[in-house]
Amino acid sequence: MNGLDRMGRTVLVLGGAGMVGRAIVDRLRETGFETRIFSRSAPDNAGTVRGDIQDLRALEAAMAGIRTVVNAVGILRETPNQTFHGVHVVGVQNAVLAARNTGVDRFIHVTGVNQDLSLHEPLSQSKALAEEVVWNSRLDFASLRAPMLFGTTSGAVERIRWTLSVTPPFVVVPGDGKGRFQPLWVEDLAECVRLCISTDLGIGTTHDLAGPDVWSYRQLIELLEEDIGVRRIKISVPLSIIAGVASVAAVLRQKEPWVTMTELRQLGADNVVPIGELERTFGIVPLPLRDWLARHKDNDPPR
């Protein structure tokens, strides 16, 4: 009996109103699943539950009658009530406990690469600790680590396109622009989630997912310039100067600073994993970023 037969067709997606969560929800619905969305920003309508992953009781209520849970909750910027430790560690502890208390069988954890307890960086540490909670949950689990995503209106690739479209004639390149990335189509990630739910593929371990090509940050800028038909003067700004700007913004408690220290570290670090996991484990040939851009050549950058 496969996973689909055992667990039914209703899936709770934690963070289902977010960038990644929406893609997962859409993919599941397209393939015959019913979904229940749990999110702090969930719209007030049928099939959604408004709540915070740090609230155990709200999670238990949302999981009533559910056999499969997907966790797509994640933040890149902290607020007083939404810290990396609170959302990623305490939140996942609560989600796992609620799942065990309510009879959930399968828990699919969507997270990021570059997570390491040895890194003295709060985001990486919090994601590593959260993954340990999932490993020790005694649930059927899969942990899907995804890098930079494209194919969404608010992902990193689209933000770069938007920046190039509204800031002529210059574009800032953090540091030397040599940090490496493997952009992954969000639909390929969503299909991995579906396969983990409907079959036993990927269950019981962690998977490093990635697109088929490695790009430096500077190469990404050049590719997206070509895509939208512009050329910008690239100004390399030392990371130390950008860090100073970020530090001042933090001291001034700007609501939406240009960049945070966490984002700066992410841009400056390689964001790569071995290529081939998607095809080897899930039978998915990942879509290259250049091919996706060609499909959407007539689309304007997001406004």
C-alpha positions in Angstrom: 0.0 0.0 0.0 1.6 3.3 -1.0 1.7 6.6 0.8 -1.4 8.0 -1.0 -3.6 5.1 0.0 -2.5 5.2 3.6 -2.9 8.9 4.2 -5.8 10.2 2.2 -5.9 13.2 -0.1 -6.2 16.2 2.3 -2.9 17.8 3.0 -2.2 20.6 5.5 0.4 23.1 4.2 2.0 25.2 6.9 3.0 28.5 5.3 0.6 27.8 2.4 0.0 31.5 1.7 3.7 32.2 1.2 5.8 32.1 -2.0 6.8 28.4 -1.8 3.6 27.3 -0.1 1.4 28.7 -2.8 3.3 26.7 -5.5 3.0 23.5 -3.4 -0.7 24.1 -2.8 -1.4 24.8 -6.5 0.5 21.6 -7.6 -1.3 19.5 -5.1 -4.7 20.8 -6.1 -3.9 20.3 -9.8 -3.2 16.6 -9.1 -6.3 15.9 -7.2 -5.4 16.6 -3.6 -7.5 18.7 -1.2 -5.4 21.2 0.8 -5.8 23.1 4.0 -3.7 26.2 4.4 -2.2 27.3 7.7 -0.6 30.8 7.7 -0.4 34.0 9.6 -1.5 35.8 6.5 -4.0 33.2 5.3 -7.1 34.7 3.6 -10.3 34.3 5.6 -12.1 31.7 3.5 -12.8 28.0 3.3 -9.8 25.8 3.4 -7.6 28.2 5.3 -6.7 28.5 8.9 -5.1 31.7 10.2 -2.4 30.9 12.8 1.2 31.1 13.9 3.5 28.1 13.8 4.7 29.1 17.3 1.2 28.4 18.6 0.9 24.7 19.5 -2.9 24.7 20.1 -3.6 26.4 16.8 -1.5 23.8 15.0 -3.3 20.9 16.7 -6.6 22.4 15.7 -5.5 22.8 12.1 -4.2 19.2 12.0 -7.5 17.6 13.1 -8.3 14.8 10.7 -5.1 15.3 8.7 -2.7 12.5 7.9 -0.1 14.5 5.9 1.6 17.8 6.7 3.9 19.9 4.6 6.0 22.6 6.4 6.9 25.5 4.1 7.3 28.1 6.8 10.4 30.2 6.7 11.6 33.7 7.1 14.7 35.7 5.9 14.1 38.7 8.1 13.4 38.8 11.8 10.9 40.9 13.7 10.4 41.0 17.5 7.7 38.4 17.3 9.1 36.4 14.4 12.7 35.4 15.1 14.8 32.7 13.3 14.8 30.6 16.5 11.1 31.1 17.2 9.9 30.4 13.7 12.3 27.7 12.5 13.1 25.9 15.8 10.2 26.4 18.2 7.8 26.4 15.3 9.0 23.1 14.0 9.1 21.6 17.5 5.5 22.6 17.9 4.5 21.3 14.4 6.1 17.9 15.1 4.5 17.7 18.5 1.1 18.6 17.1 1.5 16.1 14.3 2.2 13.3 16.8 -0.6 14.4 19.1 -3.2 14.4 16.3 -2.1 11.2 14.4 -0.3 12.7 11.4 1.7 10.0 9.6 3.8 11.9 7.1 5.7 15.2 7.5 7.4 16.9 4.5 9.8 19.6 5.6 10.8 22.2 3.0 14.0 24.1 4.0 17.1 25.7 2.5 20.7 24.8 1.8 23.6 26.2 3.7 22.4 25.2 7.0 25.1 24.2 9.5 25.3 24.2 13.3 29.0 25.1 13.0 28.2 28.3 11.1 28.0 31.3 13.5 25.0 32.6 11.7 21.5 32.6 13.2 19.5 31.6 10.1 21.8 28.7 9.2 21.8 27.4 12.8 18.1 27.7 13.2 17.4 25.7 10.0 19.9 23.0 11.1 18.3 22.7 14.5 14.8 22.5 12.9 16.0 19.7 10.6 17.3 17.8 13.6 13.8 18.0 15.1 12.3 16.5 12.0 14.9 13.7 11.9 14.0 12.8 15.4 10.3 13.1 15.0 9.4 9.4 14.7 7.2 10.4 11.8 7.5 9.4 8.1 9.4 12.4 7.0 11.3 13.9 4.0 13.5 17.0 4.3 13.8 18.9 1.0 16.6 21.4 0.9 16.0 24.0 -1.9 18.4 26.7 -3.1 17.5 30.0 -4.8 14.1 29.6 -6.5 12.7 31.0 -9.7 9.2 31.0 -11.2 7.5 33.0 -8.5 6.6 36.7 -8.5 8.5 37.4 -5.3 11.6 35.1 -5.5 15.2 36.1 -5.6 15.5 35.9 -9.4 12.4 38.1 -9.9 13.7 40.6 -7.4 17.0 40.9 -9.4 15.0 41.4 -12.7 12.9 44.1 -11.0 16.0 45.9 -9.7 17.5 45.9 -13.1 14.3 47.4 -14.6 14.0 50.3 -12.1 17.5 51.4 -11.2 19.2 52.5 -14.4 22.0 53.0 -15.2 23.7 51.3 -12.3 23.4 48.0 -10.4 25.1 47.2 -7.2 27.1 43.9 -7.1 27.8 42.7 -3.5 31.5 42.0 -3.1 33.1 40.5 -6.1 29.9 38.9 -7.3 31.4 35.4 -7.4 29.0 33.8 -4.9 27.6 30.7 -6.7 23.9 29.7 -7.0 21.9 26.9 -8.5 18.4 28.4 -9.2 15.7 25.8 -9.0 12.2 26.1 -10.6 9.7 26.3 -7.9 7.4 23.9 -9.8 10.1 21.2 -9.7 10.3 21.6 -5.9 6.5 21.4 -5.7 6.5 18.2 -7.8 9.0 16.7 -5.3 6.7 17.4 -2.5 3.8 15.8 -4.4 5.9 12.7 -5.0 6.9 12.4 -1.4 3.2 12.5 -0.4 1.7 10.2 -3.1 4.5 7.6 -3.1 7.3 6.6 -0.9 9.9 8.3 -2.9 12.3 10.4 -0.8 10.8 9.3 2.6 13.2 8.9 5.5 16.0 11.1 4.5 17.2 14.5 3.5 17.5 15.7 -0.1 19.7 18.5 -1.5 17.8 19.8 -4.5 19.2 22.1 -7.1 18.8 23.4 -10.6 21.0 22.0 -13.4 23.3 25.0 -13.8 25.6 26.9 -11.5 25.7 30.7 -11.8 27.7 33.4 -10.0 25.8 36.4 -8.8 27.4 38.5 -11.5 26.5 35.9 -14.2 22.9 36.0 -13.0 22.8 39.7 -13.4 24.2 39.4 -17.0 21.7 36.7 -17.9 18.7 38.8 -16.6 20.0 41.9 -18.4 20.0 39.8 -21.6 16.5 38.6 -20.8 14.9 42.0 -20.4 17.1 43.8 -22.9 19.0 46.2 -20.7 22.7 46.9 -19.9 23.7 48.3 -16.5 27.0 49.6 -15.2 27.9 47.1 -12.5 29.4 48.6 -9.3 31.1 46.2 -7.0 30.6 47.3 -3.4 32.7 45.7 -0.7 30.7 43.5 1.6 32.2 45.5 4.5 30.5 48.7 3.3 27.2 47.0 2.7 27.5 45.4 6.1 27.9 48.9 7.5 24.7 50.0 5.8 22.9 47.0 7.2 24.2 47.6 10.7 23.0 51.3 10.6 19.6 50.1 9.4 19.4 47.7 12.2 20.3 50.3 14.8 17.8 52.7 13.3 15.2 49.8 13.3 14.2 50.5 9.7 11.0 48.5 8.9 12.3 47.6 5.4 16.1 48.0 5.2 17.7 47.7 1.8 19.6 44.6 3.0 20.0 42.8 6.3 23.2 41.2 7.7 21.6 37.8 7.2 20.8 38.5 3.5 24.3 39.8 3.0 25.8 36.6 4.3 23.6 34.6 2.0 24.6 36.6 -1.0 28.3 36.3 -0.1 28.3 32.5 0.4 28.2 29.7 -2.2 24.7 28.3 -2.3 25.5 25.1 -4.2 25.0 21.3 -3.7 25.9 18.3 -5.9 23.7 18.2 -9.0 21.6 15.1 -9.8 19.4 14.5 -6.8 16.2 15.5 -8.6 16.6 13.1 -11.4 18.2 10.3 -9.4 15.6 10.1 -6.6 12.5 11.7 -8.1 12.9 11.1 -11.8 12.6 14.9 -12.5 14.8 16.6 -15.1 15.1 20.1 -13.6 14.2 23.0 -15.8 17.2 25.3 -16.5 16.7 29.0 -15.7 17.6 30.1 -19.2 14.9 27.8 -20.6 12.3 29.2 -18.2 13.3 32.8 -19.1 12.8 31.9 -22.8 9.3 30.6 -22.1 8.5 33.9 -20.4 10.3 36.2 -22.7 7.3 38.5 -23.3 6.6 38.9 -19.6 7.5 42.3 -18.1 9.5 42.3 -14.9 7.3 42.5 -11.8 6.2 45.9 -10.7 
